[in-house]
Amino acid sequence: MIITSVKSGSKFETLASYSRAVAIGDWIFVSNTAGIDYETRTLPDTAAEQLRLAIATVARALAAVDSSLSDVVRIQVFVPDAADQDEAIEVLGELFRGIDPALTMTRSPLAGEYKAEIEVTAHRGAGAARRTQIDL
């Protein structure tokens, strides 16, 4: 078995000795990801913009291990301010509609000006799998 670690350029990956994503077999675990632009080191003002940037970073990490957002089976989103929750939900609906992963959203405090962060679990090939839906 090969374990592949993906680094995104965050200084915290080095400081805390972690990876943006770790792939073990077909399972891919993406660390909690903030919506900072790692090239310009800027942080957008809104939760929606931050979440879009965070998801773009997640998508790049998944692509590095031959996967994509369509393979995401579980999402955890952290939004500290209830006023930003609707923005986050709208972005998630826009980017994950039809993929429909399991989702947990919590209102835990984040450092500094971070308004939204995301963590995902993916399974390589899940996006191509036959889907069924059960309505309870």
C-alpha positions as CSV (number, residue, x, y, z in Angstrom):
1,M,0.0,0.0,0.0
2,I,1.2,3.5,-0.8
3,I,0.3,6.6,1.3
4,T,0.5,9.8,-0.7
5,S,0.7,13.2,1.1
6,V,-0.3,16.4,-0.7
7,K,1.1,19.8,0.4
8,S,-0.6,23.1,-0.6
9,G,1.9,25.6,0.5
10,S,0.4,26.6,3.8
11,K,3.1,27.5,6.4
12,F,1.0,25.6,9.0
13,E,1.6,22.4,7.1
14,T,5.3,22.7,7.9
15,L,4.8,24.1,11.4
16,A,2.3,21.4,12.5
17,S,3.7,18.7,10.3
18,Y,0.5,17.8,8.5
19,S,-0.6,17.4,4.9
20,R,-3.4,19.2,3.0
21,A,-4.6,15.7,1.9
22,V,-3.6,12.1,2.5
23,A,-4.6,9.3,0.1
24,I,-4.6,5.7,1.3
25,G,-5.7,3.4,-1.4
26,D,-8.8,5.0,-2.8
27,W,-9.7,7.0,0.3
28,I,-8.6,10.6,0.5
29,F,-8.8,12.7,3.6
30,V,-8.5,16.5,3.1
31,S,-7.5,18.6,6.2
32,N,-9.5,21.5,7.4
33,T,-8.9,24.1,4.7
34,A,-9.3,27.9,5.1
35,G,-10.3,30.2,2.3
36,I,-7.0,32.0,1.9
37,D,-5.4,32.7,-1.4
38,Y,-2.0,30.9,-0.9
39,E,-0.4,32.8,-3.8
40,T,-1.3,36.4,-2.7
41,R,-1.7,35.5,1.0
42,T,-5.0,37.4,1.0
43,L,-8.3,36.5,2.7
44,P,-11.6,37.6,1.1
45,D,-14.1,39.5,3.2
46,T,-17.1,37.2,2.9
47,A,-17.8,33.7,4.1
48,A,-19.0,32.8,0.6
49,E,-15.7,34.0,-1.1
50,Q,-13.6,32.3,1.6
51,L,-15.5,29.0,1.2
52,R,-15.2,29.1,-2.6
53,L,-11.4,29.6,-2.3
54,A,-11.2,26.8,0.3
55,I,-13.1,24.5,-2.0
56,A,-10.8,25.4,-4.8
57,T,-7.8,24.4,-2.7
58,V,-9.6,21.2,-1.8
59,A,-10.2,20.5,-5.5
60,R,-6.5,21.0,-6.3
61,A,-5.5,18.6,-3.5
62,L,-8.0,16.0,-4.8
63,A,-6.8,16.5,-8.4
64,A,-3.2,15.9,-7.3
65,V,-4.2,12.3,-6.3
66,D,-6.4,11.7,-9.4
67,S,-9.7,12.6,-7.8
68,S,-12.2,15.4,-7.9
69,L,-15.0,17.1,-6.0
70,S,-17.4,14.5,-7.5
71,D,-15.7,11.9,-5.4
72,V,-16.4,13.7,-2.1
73,V,-18.6,11.5,0.2
74,R,-18.4,13.6,3.4
75,I,-18.0,17.3,4.2
76,Q,-17.5,19.2,7.5
77,V,-17.9,22.9,7.3
78,F,-17.0,25.3,10.1
79,V,-18.8,28.7,10.1
80,P,-18.4,30.6,13.4
81,D,-21.0,33.3,12.8
82,A,-24.6,32.3,12.3
83,A,-25.1,35.3,10.0
84,D,-22.8,33.6,7.5
85,Q,-24.5,30.2,7.5
86,D,-26.9,30.9,4.6
87,E,-24.0,32.1,2.4
88,A,-22.1,28.9,3.2
89,I,-25.1,26.7,2.4
90,E,-25.6,28.5,-0.9
91,V,-22.0,27.9,-1.9
92,L,-22.2,24.2,-0.9
93,G,-25.4,23.7,-2.8
94,E,-23.9,25.4,-5.9
95,L,-20.7,23.3,-5.9
96,F,-22.0,19.9,-4.5
97,R,-25.5,19.7,-6.1
98,G,-25.9,16.2,-7.5
99,I,-22.9,14.9,-5.5
100,D,-24.9,15.1,-2.3
101,P,-22.3,14.1,0.2
102,A,-23.0,13.7,3.9
103,L,-22.6,17.1,5.6
104,T,-21.9,18.5,9.0
105,M,-21.9,22.2,9.6
106,T,-20.7,23.6,13.0
107,R,-20.4,27.0,14.5
108,S,-17.0,26.6,16.1
109,P,-14.7,29.6,16.5
110,L,-12.0,30.0,13.9
111,A,-8.7,32.0,14.2
112,G,-8.6,35.6,13.1
113,E,-10.8,36.8,10.2
114,Y,-11.6,33.3,9.0
115,K,-15.3,33.0,8.3
116,A,-15.6,29.5,6.8
117,E,-13.4,26.4,6.6
118,I,-14.0,23.0,5.1
119,E,-12.7,19.4,5.5
120,V,-13.7,16.6,3.2
121,T,-13.4,12.8,2.8
122,A,-13.4,11.4,-0.7
123,H,-13.3,8.0,-2.3
124,R,-11.6,7.9,-5.7
125,G,-14.1,6.8,-8.3
126,A,-17.2,7.6,-6.2
127,G,-18.2,10.2,-8.7
128,A,-18.5,7.6,-11.4
129,A,-20.4,5.1,-9.3
130,R,-24.1,4.4,-9.9
131,R,-26.2,6.4,-7.4
132,T,-29.4,5.7,-5.7
133,Q,-31.4,7.7,-3.3
134,I,-33.6,6.7,-0.4
135,D,-36.1,9.2,0.9
136,L,-37.1,8.6,4.6
